[in-house]
Amino acid sequence: MRILVTGGAGFLGSHLCEYLLMQGHDVICLDNFFTGSKDNIQHLFTNYHFELIRHDVVEPILLEVDQIYHLACPASPVHYRYNPVKTIKTNIMGTIHMLGLAKRTKARILLASTSEVYGDPLIHPQPETYWGNVNPIGPRSCYDEGKRAAECLMMDYHRQNSVDTRIARIFNTYGPRMAENDGRVVSNFILQALRGKPLTVFGTGQQTRSFCYVDDLIRGLVQLMETENLHTPLNLGNPDEFTMIDFAKLVLELTESHSEITFLPLPEDDPKQRCPDITLAKNVLNWRPTVSLHEGLKHTIEYFRKKLFL
């Protein structure tokens, strides 16, 4: 098939392009390089089946494709709060343009949504049936509400125009090719530890997150895309839950760092708990994560070690 991956030069997008090429597909990578990097896809340039287009999904584009993986959007608070108006335009206008393309070409389209649609959840762990607890006017709302609007568009295009849609709600994912400056806890802790700087834990460190290794996540996205007649959202993430203080200690152990742990005030609207209920993914996709946090962190630490000390 000819498959379009928007945001294909990003962390997740580059791994997805690689995976789809290994399956024998023609892959069109579309990226405006706001957070994506050519370094992530440079090894694919010699592949005859790979094509790169520099383009911003806020503007329409005419292509002929069989499938669309719509991943384009800054996904870390540092990046999506840099230009919040552009972030919500990317989520809404970008999704409208990709849905229009899917409608015209009769392509199947998958939206990379997010666990952020659950906000600071009052139900734990979070099932797909939970509507969330989101601050619609807070500093994170450009991303949270942008993704919620994108999900709404996906469902409406499916109901009104019979567009063949898929929605993946992605929980914390980590691995090689994460951006060094994205401000997420995995990259923050690893880089701080490798540089011998204090690990900055927000609040008391008792807030929880779950961490899914990138290989598991990509496998889940492709399985969701290939599953028939599943148009409602589906959680993809690792249900193993860790407090931030325990996670910081694990990073120190695996990096063999002597860095200390310091505490900073909790950011506004920062979720206290975040953990996926993946019952639907298990039952419908027969999918579950297989890479342990220890194993995944070792690969990620090695990646950042090479980046720092080349």
N, C-alpha and C positions, 0 to 999 in steps of 0.2 A: 504493500500500500504506500501511498504518498501521505506522510503524516506531518502536520504542522505543530511545532512546539513553540508557543509564545513564552518569552522569558527563558529561552533555551540556552543562554550563556550564563545563567545563574547557577547557584548551588544545586538545587533539585533539577533544574532544566538540563544542565549539562550531563548529569548522570542518566536522565531519561533519554536524551538523544543517543547516548552511548549504548544504552540497553536496546533501544529500538533498532539501531543500526546492526547490532549483533543478531537481531531477529530477522534481518534481511530486508528491512523496509527502506524506502527513500525518506529522508528526514529533512524538513525545512526548519531551520532554527531562526526565529525572529526575535530580535532584542534591540533595545535602544541604548544599552550599556550604561544605564544609570547605576544599577547595582551589579549587573552581569559583567563578566570579564572574558576577553579573548583567551586569556591563559587557561580558562576552564575547558575550552573547546579546541584549542590549538592542535591537539593530537588527532582531531577528527578531520582537519582540513584536507588531508591527503585521501580521504575516503570518497570515492566517486559518487556514493549515494547521499552525501551530506552537502547541504547548501545553507549558506548564512545570508540573512537579509537584515540590514540595520534599519529598524523601523519602530515607531512608537505606536502602540495599539490605540492610543487616544485618537489617532487618525485612521480612516478606513483603508483597507488594502484589498486588492483583487488577486486571488490565487485559486488554483484548482487543487483540492485536497480530498482525501477520503476520511481522515480523522483529524481532530484538533484537540491538543492538550493545552488548555489555557492557563498558564502559570504566571503570566506577566503581572507583576506588582511587587513593589518593595515590601518585604515581609518582616523586617525588624523595626522596633520603635525608633531607633536612631535614624533610619532611612525614611520610614513613612511619615515621621513627624517633621522632617526637613522641609517638605513642601506638602502640607496636608491637603490643599485644594487639588494639586496634581494627583495625589494618592486616590482620592475619592473619584476623580475623573477617570483615572486608569481603571478602577474597579467597575465603574458604571459604563462609561463610554467604550472602554476597551471590551467589556463583556458584550455590549450591544453590537459592536462591530464584528466580534467573533461569532456571535449567534446569527447575525445577518449572513455572514460567510457560510456558516453551517447550513442555514436554511436554503441558500441559493444552490450550494453544491450537494445538498443532502448528505453532508458529512456528520458523523457522530462526534459530539463535543463533550469534553470532560473539563469541569471547572475545578481548579485547585482552590477550594475554600479553606477554612481555618477553624481551629478550636476557639479562636477569639470570638466567634459568633455566640459563644456561651457566656462571654464576659466574665464577671466574678461570680462563679456559679453557686447557686443555693442547693443544687442537687449534685451528689457525688457518689460514684463517678458519673460522667455525663453521657446519657443515651441520646440518640438522634432525635427522640421525641421531645427533648427538653428545649424550650423556646429561648432560654438564656436570661441573663441579668446584665444588660449592657447599658452604660451611660451614653445616651445618644448625643450629648453635647460636650463630652469630655475630650481630653487631649489625644486619646486613642481612637476616638469614634470615626475618624477619617478612614481607618482601616477596618475596625469592627463593623461599623454600619455599612461601609462600602462593600464588604464581603456579604453581609446580609442582603443588601440590595442586589448584588450579583446573583445570589441564590434565588431571589425572587424572580429576576429576569430569566434565569434558566428554567424555572418551573413554568412561568407564563409563556415562554416561547414553546415549551413542550406542549402545554395544554392548548394553546391557541393555534400554533403553527405545526404541531407534530414534529418538532425538532427532536432528534434522538440525543438526549442529554444524560450526563452523569455528573454527580456532585460528590467530591471527596472532601471531608472535613479533616484537615491534616493537623495532627498534634506535634509537639516539639520534635523536630528531626535534626540529626547532627551527623557529621562525618567529614571526610576530606572534601575540599573545595568550599567549605564555609568561608565567608568573607571575614577577614581579620578585624574589620572595623564595624561589624554589624551590631555590636553591643549586646549580643545574646549570652546567656549564662555559660554555655559550653565553651564558646570561643573566648569569652572574657576570662574564665577561670584557668583554662589551659594556657593562654598567653601570659597571664599574670604569674602563674606558677613557673613557666619556662623562663621568664625574665627575672624571677626572684623578687617580684613585687607582691605586696599583700593582696590576698583574694578578697574582693569586696562583696560581702553578703548584705542584701537589703533586709530591713526589718530585723526580726529575731532569728531568721534563718529556718523557721519552722514551716514556712509555706512550701507547698509540694509541687513538683512537676514530674512528668513521665518523659522518657527519652527514647525515641525510635531511631535506629540506625538507618542511614540513607538507603542501603541495599534492600532492606525489608520494605521501606516505604515505596520505592520505585516498583518493586514486584507487586505491591498492593494496588498501585495506580493502574498498572497495565492489566491486572486481573479484573479490576472494576470496569475499565474500558471495554474489555472483551466479554463481560457478562451481559446477557440479554435482559431487557425490560426491568432495569433498576434505575428509576429516575429520581427517587427521593435521596436526600443526603445520606452518606455513609461515613462513619468514623474510621480513620486510619491512624494508628498510633500504638505505642507500647503501654500496656496497662500497669506495668511495674512502676511503683510510685516511690519517689525519694524526696526527703526534705533537702532544702538548699544547703544546710550545714553538713549533712551527711554526704551530699554530692561534692561539696568543696573538699572534704577530708579525703574522699576517694581520688579526686584529681591530684591532690598533694601526694598521695601514696603512689599513684601510677607514674607521675612525673618525677618522683624522688626529689621533690622540691622542699626547701626549708622555709618557704614563704609563710607568713602569718595570715590569720583571718581577721579582717576588720569589718565593722558593721556600719551601714549607712541607713538613713531613713527610707521607708518603703515608698516607691513612686506612686503617684495618684492613679487610682483604678487598677492597680496591679493585683491580679487574681491571687487569692490565698490558696486555692486548690485547683489543680488541673490534671485530670486523668480520664482517659477514654473508656467508655463501655464499648468493647469491640464484639459483642455478641452477634450483631448483624453481619459483620465481616467474617466471623468464624462460620456462621451458618450458611451464608449466601455465597461467599467467595472461597470458603475453606482456607482463609488466610489468617495467619497469626505471625508475630515477629519471631525470628529464630536467633538473632544476634544479641548476645548478652551485653549489658552496659560495659562490663570489664573489657570484653573483646572489642566492641565498637570504639571505646575510648582509646584503646591502644593504637588502633589505626589512625584515629583523628589526631592524637598527640604526635604520632610519627609524622603526619602530614605537616602540622604546624612547626614541628622541630626543624624539618627540612626547609620550610619557608623562612624561618628566622635565621638559620645558621648556614645558608647556602654560601 
